[in-house]
Amino acid sequence: MKPYFPAAALLLLISYLGVQALTGERGLLGGGERDAMLVMREAQLARIMEQRRDLEVRVRYLRTDSLSRDLLEERARAVLGFSDPRDYVIRVSAPDAKAASAPAA
């Protein structure tokens, strides 16, 4: 049995590495999963970049050299909780905390 031990160990090592090369995290059979993850992350990046562009525009309008009265008024109303007498205000009640946390039957 002694002369076969190194060959058996080498065979097990080659088998292990072969299985990992096919089914491991970066294996040949995991390409579809990686492609799906890449598409998901690219969509997430596009949403974040759009949000960033929107925020950059808002910040540009809030600077003193190009102050937008409409945007300033909108932000002041949102922060202070006031409304213009000419505005239509629709109040929406928040869902009950008990109803939201209770599991659906």
DAGI-V793707 format. One record per residue. N is the residue number from 1. RES is the residue in three letters. SS is DSSP state (H for helix, E for strand, - for the rest). BURIAL is + if it has 24 or more other ideal C-beta (glycine too) atoms within 12 Angstrom, else -. D_LAST is the distance of its C-alpha to the last C-alpha in whole Angstrom. Layout:
BEGIN
N_RES_SS_BURIAL_D_LAST, N_RES_SS_BURIAL_D_LAST
END
This chain:
BEGIN
1_MET_-_-_64, 2_LYS_H_-_65, 3_PRO_H_-_66, 4_TYR_H_-_63, 5_PHE_H_-_61, 6_PRO_H_-_61, 7_ALA_H_-_61, 8_ALA_H_-_57, 9_ALA_H_-_56, 10_LEU_H_-_57, 11_LEU_H_-_55, 12_LEU_H_-_52, 13_LEU_H_-_52, 14_ILE_H_-_53, 15_SER_H_-_50, 16_TYR_H_-_48, 17_LEU_H_-_49, 18_GLY_H_-_48, 19_VAL_H_-_45, 20_GLN_H_-_44, 21_ALA_H_-_46, 22_LEU_H_-_44, 23_THR_H_-_40, 24_GLY_-_-_40, 25_GLU_-_-_39, 26_ARG_-_-_42, 27_GLY_-_-_43, 28_LEU_H_-_44, 29_LEU_H_-_40, 30_GLY_H_-_38, 31_GLY_H_-_40, 32_GLY_H_-_37, 33_GLU_H_-_34, 34_ARG_H_-_37, 35_ASP_H_-_38, 36_ALA_H_-_34, 37_MET_H_-_34, 38_LEU_H_-_37, 39_VAL_H_-_36, 40_MET_H_-_33, 41_ARG_H_-_35, 42_GLU_H_-_37, 43_ALA_H_-_35, 44_GLN_H_-_34, 45_LEU_H_-_37, 46_ALA_H_-_38, 47_ARG_H_-_35, 48_ILE_H_-_37, 49_MET_H_-_40, 50_GLU_H_-_39, 51_GLN_H_-_38, 52_ARG_H_-_41, 53_ARG_H_-_43, 54_ASP_H_-_41, 55_LEU_H_-_42, 56_GLU_H_-_45, 57_VAL_H_-_46, 58_ARG_H_-_45, 59_VAL_H_-_47, 60_ARG_H_-_50, 61_TYR_H_-_49, 62_LEU_H_-_49, 63_ARG_-_-_52, 64_THR_H_-_55, 65_ASP_H_-_57, 66_SER_H_-_55, 67_LEU_-_-_53, 68_SER_-_-_51, 69_ARG_H_-_50, 70_ASP_H_-_47, 71_LEU_H_-_45, 72_LEU_H_-_47, 73_GLU_H_-_46, 74_GLU_H_-_42, 75_ARG_H_-_42, 76_ALA_H_-_43, 77_ARG_H_-_41, 78_ALA_H_-_38, 79_VAL_H_-_39, 80_LEU_H_-_40, 81_GLY_-_-_38, 82_PHE_-_-_40, 83_SER_-_-_41, 84_ASP_-_-_44, 85_PRO_-_-_44, 86_ARG_-_-_45, 87_ASP_-_-_41, 88_TYR_-_-_38, 89_VAL_-_-_35, 90_ILE_-_-_32, 91_ARG_-_-_29, 92_VAL_-_-_26, 93_SER_-_-_24, 94_ALA_-_-_21, 95_PRO_-_-_18, 96_ASP_-_-_17, 97_ALA_H_-_17, 98_LYS_H_-_14, 99_ALA_H_-_12, 100_ALA_H_-_13, 101_SER_H_-_12, 102_ALA_-_-_9, 103_PRO_-_-_6, 104_ALA_-_-_4, 105_ALA_-_-_0
END
